[in-house]
């Protein structure tokens, strides 16, 4: 994810002073990479402390890392004047085909840049000692929850996926210390999902969240906050295509990492599940 995209993703979380610095940097990238903190503070009419806080909110390790990121952006700068988003009346097949492919590739690449190795490894370590995994999402994020249920069940994991909030809360009330909750919400602000996270906090249940990049209520309530890039989608859209792509990418990364760390048992489980499905299908061949 490039610097400008990061700034766009967290605009609502920045203070007025931090926005001033961020917008200055976006407009003066070449000058920024040549400056130290004090020089940038003077040029942008801010303070060194404001710059440090802004860098932290952008989830960048340090001021130096930010400059390296901007330098890379300048080298591979994309000259597009507008994002290719959603759909127009009577649009050609080629336009739709190219647009969707391009946006999906960009989404995965930017999510890959955001995904932290330590977060993924810590997620897997937690799952390796989890007895029951509770998963919940609403709307398009429910598809990601179902994806987790389907894939983890195949490797012998006990997964409970929420399809009705009332029922799910009843199931969650019977969870124990050895269980884990995984909540999915692109915005991280979905009221029902936030409520479940707050309940988990009171119950002291380990909580993993998957949201888009930026500060949000849900990630603040989690033990591990996994992030996707901010999807390239307008407010009114045909479907949540890009957000789902990012969520599935993170889920698959965690799954493969888990499988690798628990290879023998997972391989045996997935072989067994494949065998029973294959045998079952034999009974319905014409």
C-alpha positions as CSV (number, residue, x, y, z in Angstrom):
1,X,0.0,0.0,0.0
2,X,1.5,3.3,-1.0
3,X,1.7,6.4,1.3
4,X,-1.2,8.3,-0.3
5,X,-3.5,5.3,0.1
6,X,-2.6,4.9,3.7
7,X,-3.4,8.6,4.3
8,X,-6.7,8.2,2.5
9,X,-7.5,5.2,4.7
10,X,-7.0,6.9,8.0
11,X,-8.1,10.5,7.2
12,X,-11.0,10.4,9.7
13,X,-8.6,9.3,12.5
14,X,-6.1,12.1,12.0
15,X,-6.2,15.3,14.0
16,X,-6.3,18.6,12.1
17,X,-2.5,19.0,12.6
18,X,-1.8,15.5,11.5
19,X,-3.9,15.9,8.4
20,X,-2.0,19.1,7.6
21,X,1.3,17.2,7.7
22,X,0.0,14.2,5.8
23,X,-1.4,16.3,3.0
24,X,1.8,18.3,2.8
25,X,3.8,15.1,2.4
26,X,1.4,13.8,-0.4
27,X,1.9,17.0,-2.3
28,X,5.7,17.3,-1.6
29,X,7.0,13.7,-1.7
30,X,10.4,14.5,-3.2
31,X,11.1,17.2,-0.7
32,X,10.0,14.9,2.2
33,X,12.5,12.1,1.3
34,X,15.3,14.6,1.5
35,X,14.2,16.0,4.9
36,X,14.7,15.0,8.5
37,X,11.9,15.3,11.1
38,X,12.8,18.8,12.1
39,X,13.0,20.1,8.6
40,X,9.7,18.5,7.6
41,X,8.1,20.0,10.7
42,X,9.2,23.4,9.7
43,X,8.3,23.0,6.1
44,X,4.8,21.7,6.9
45,X,4.1,24.2,9.7
46,X,3.8,21.5,12.3
47,X,5.9,19.9,15.0
48,X,8.2,16.9,15.3
49,X,5.8,15.3,17.8
50,X,2.8,15.7,15.4
51,X,4.8,13.9,12.6
52,X,5.7,11.1,15.0
53,X,2.1,10.6,16.0
54,X,1.0,10.7,12.3
55,X,3.5,8.1,11.3
56,X,2.2,5.8,14.2
57,X,-1.4,6.2,13.1
58,X,-0.4,5.3,9.5
59,X,1.0,2.0,11.0
60,X,4.5,2.8,9.7
61,X,7.4,1.6,12.0
62,X,9.4,4.8,11.8
63,X,10.0,8.1,10.1
64,X,12.9,6.5,8.1
65,X,10.6,3.7,7.0
66,X,8.1,6.2,5.8
67,X,10.7,8.0,3.7
68,X,11.8,4.6,2.2
69,X,8.1,3.9,1.4
70,X,7.7,7.3,-0.3
71,X,10.9,6.8,-2.3
72,X,9.5,3.5,-3.6
73,X,6.3,5.2,-4.5
74,X,8.1,7.8,-6.5
75,X,10.1,5.1,-8.4
76,X,7.0,3.1,-9.3
77,X,4.5,5.9,-9.5
78,X,1.2,5.1,-11.1
79,X,0.1,7.7,-13.6
80,X,-3.6,6.8,-13.4
81,X,-5.8,9.9,-13.0
82,X,-8.8,8.0,-11.6
83,X,-9.6,4.7,-10.1
84,X,-11.4,2.1,-12.2
85,X,-14.4,1.4,-10.0
86,X,-17.7,-0.4,-10.2
87,X,-19.7,-0.2,-13.4
88,X,-21.2,2.1,-16.1
89,X,-24.2,1.7,-18.3
90,X,-23.6,-0.5,-21.4
91,X,-20.0,-1.1,-20.4
92,X,-18.1,-3.5,-22.7
93,X,-17.0,-7.0,-21.6
94,X,-13.3,-6.1,-22.0
95,X,-13.7,-3.0,-19.9
96,X,-15.3,-4.9,-17.1
97,X,-12.9,-7.9,-17.4
98,X,-9.8,-5.6,-17.3
99,X,-11.2,-3.4,-14.5
100,X,-12.1,-6.2,-12.2
101,X,-8.8,-8.0,-12.7
102,X,-6.7,-4.9,-12.2
103,X,-8.6,-3.9,-9.1
104,X,-8.3,-7.4,-7.6
105,X,-4.6,-7.6,-8.2
106,X,-4.0,-4.1,-6.7
107,X,-6.2,-5.1,-3.7
108,X,-4.2,-8.2,-3.0
109,X,-0.8,-6.5,-3.5
110,X,-1.7,-3.7,-1.1
111,X,-3.2,-6.1,1.5
112,X,0.0,-8.1,1.2
113,X,2.1,-5.0,2.0
114,X,-0.1,-4.4,5.1
115,X,-0.1,-8.0,6.5
116,X,2.4,-8.3,9.3
117,X,4.3,-11.5,9.8
118,X,4.2,-11.2,13.6
119,X,0.4,-10.9,13.5
120,X,0.0,-13.9,11.3
121,X,2.4,-16.1,13.3
122,X,0.7,-15.0,16.6
123,X,-2.7,-15.9,15.1
124,X,-1.5,-19.3,14.1
125,X,0.1,-19.9,17.6
126,X,-3.3,-19.1,19.1
127,X,-5.2,-21.3,16.8
128,X,-2.8,-24.2,17.4
129,X,-4.0,-24.3,21.0
130,X,-7.6,-23.4,20.4
131,X,-10.3,-26.0,21.1
132,X,-13.2,-24.2,19.4
133,X,-13.1,-21.4,17.0
134,X,-16.1,-19.1,16.9
135,X,-16.5,-17.0,13.7
136,X,-18.9,-14.2,12.9
137,X,-19.4,-11.6,10.2
138,X,-22.5,-9.8,8.8
139,X,-23.4,-9.0,5.2
140,X,-20.6,-9.5,2.8
141,X,-18.2,-10.3,5.7
142,X,-20.5,-13.3,6.5
143,X,-19.1,-14.9,3.3
144,X,-15.6,-14.6,4.8
145,X,-16.8,-16.2,8.0
146,X,-18.3,-19.1,6.0
147,X,-15.0,-19.4,4.1
148,X,-13.2,-19.9,7.4
149,X,-15.8,-22.4,8.6
150,X,-15.5,-24.5,5.4
151,X,-11.7,-24.5,5.1
152,X,-10.8,-25.0,8.8
153,X,-13.5,-27.7,9.2
154,X,-11.8,-29.7,6.4
155,X,-8.6,-29.9,8.5
156,X,-10.4,-31.2,11.6
157,X,-10.9,-27.9,13.3
158,X,-14.0,-27.4,15.5
159,X,-15.5,-24.2,14.1
160,X,-18.8,-22.6,15.1
161,X,-20.0,-20.0,12.6
162,X,-22.6,-17.4,13.5
163,X,-25.6,-17.1,11.2
164,X,-28.0,-15.6,13.6
165,X,-26.8,-13.2,16.3
166,X,-29.2,-14.4,19.0
167,X,-28.2,-18.0,18.5
168,X,-24.5,-17.1,18.2
169,X,-24.5,-15.2,21.5
170,X,-26.0,-18.2,23.2
171,X,-23.3,-20.4,21.8
172,X,-20.6,-17.9,22.7
173,X,-21.9,-17.8,26.3
174,X,-20.7,-21.4,26.6
175,X,-17.2,-20.7,25.4
176,X,-14.2,-21.3,27.6
177,X,-10.7,-19.9,28.1
178,X,-9.3,-22.3,25.5
179,X,-11.6,-21.0,22.7
180,X,-11.0,-18.2,20.3
181,X,-13.3,-15.7,18.6
182,X,-12.6,-14.4,15.1
183,X,-14.7,-11.4,14.0
184,X,-14.9,-10.0,10.5
185,X,-16.1,-6.5,9.5
186,X,-14.6,-4.5,6.7
187,X,-15.4,-1.1,8.4
188,X,-14.7,-2.4,11.9
189,X,-17.7,-0.3,13.0
190,X,-20.6,-2.7,12.5
191,X,-22.7,-2.3,15.7
192,X,-23.5,-6.0,16.1
193,X,-19.9,-7.1,15.6
194,X,-18.6,-4.5,18.0
195,X,-21.2,-5.7,20.6
196,X,-19.9,-9.3,20.3
197,X,-16.3,-8.0,20.7
198,X,-17.3,-6.1,23.8
199,X,-19.0,-9.2,25.2
200,X,-15.8,-11.2,24.5
201,X,-13.7,-8.6,26.3
202,X,-15.9,-8.9,29.4
203,X,-15.8,-12.7,29.1
204,X,-12.0,-12.6,28.6
205,X,-12.2,-14.6,25.4
206,X,-9.3,-14.3,23.0
207,X,-10.4,-12.2,20.0
208,X,-9.0,-12.0,16.5
209,X,-10.4,-9.3,14.2
210,X,-10.2,-8.8,10.4
211,X,-11.0,-5.2,9.3
212,X,-9.7,-2.8,6.7
213,X,-6.7,-0.6,7.5
214,X,-7.1,2.3,9.9
215,X,-8.3,2.9,13.4
216,X,-11.7,1.4,14.2
217,X,-13.7,0.2,17.2
218,X,-13.4,-3.5,16.5
219,X,-9.6,-3.7,16.1
220,X,-9.2,-1.7,19.3
221,X,-11.1,-4.5,21.1
222,X,-9.1,-7.4,19.7
223,X,-6.0,-9.3,20.9
224,X,-4.8,-9.5,17.3
225,X,-6.0,-7.1,14.6
226,X,-5.5,-8.4,11.1
227,X,-5.9,-5.7,8.3
228,X,-6.8,-5.5,4.7
229,X,-6.2,-2.5,2.5
230,X,-9.0,0.0,2.1
231,X,-11.1,-1.4,-0.8
232,X,-11.3,0.5,-4.1
233,X,-15.1,0.6,-4.0
234,X,-17.6,3.5,-4.1
235,X,-20.2,3.9,-1.4
236,X,-22.9,2.7,-3.9
237,X,-21.6,-0.4,-5.6
238,X,-22.8,-3.6,-7.3
239,X,-21.1,-5.8,-4.7
240,X,-18.3,-5.8,-2.1
241,X,-15.9,-7.4,-4.5
242,X,-12.6,-5.8,-3.4
243,X,-13.2,-6.1,0.3
244,X,-14.0,-9.8,0.0
245,X,-10.9,-10.4,-2.1
246,X,-8.7,-8.8,0.6
247,X,-10.4,-10.8,3.4
248,X,-10.1,-14.1,1.5
249,X,-6.4,-13.4,0.9
250,X,-5.7,-12.9,4.6
251,X,-7.8,-16.0,5.6
252,X,-5.9,-18.2,3.1
253,X,-2.5,-16.9,4.2
254,X,-3.4,-17.8,7.8
255,X,-4.7,-21.2,6.7
256,X,-1.6,-22.1,4.8
257,X,0.6,-20.9,7.6
258,X,-1.4,-23.0,10.1
259,X,-1.3,-26.1,7.8
260,X,2.5,-25.7,7.5
261,X,2.9,-25.4,11.3
262,X,0.7,-28.5,12.0
263,X,1.5,-30.3,8.7
264,X,1.2,-34.0,9.6
265,X,-2.1,-33.7,11.5
266,X,-3.6,-31.3,9.1
267,X,-2.6,-33.4,6.1
268,X,-4.2,-36.5,7.7
269,X,-7.4,-34.6,8.4
270,X,-7.7,-33.1,4.9
271,X,-7.0,-36.5,3.3
272,X,-9.7,-38.1,5.5
273,X,-12.3,-35.4,4.6
274,X,-11.5,-35.7,0.9
275,X,-11.9,-39.5,1.2
276,X,-15.4,-39.4,2.8
277,X,-16.6,-36.9,0.2
278,X,-15.3,-39.0,-2.6
279,X,-16.9,-42.1,-1.2
280,X,-20.2,-40.2,-0.7
281,X,-20.3,-39.1,-4.3
282,X,-19.9,-42.7,-5.6
283,X,-23.4,-43.4,-4.3
284,X,-25.0,-40.8,-6.6
285,X,-23.2,-41.5,-9.9
286,X,-25.6,-42.3,-12.7
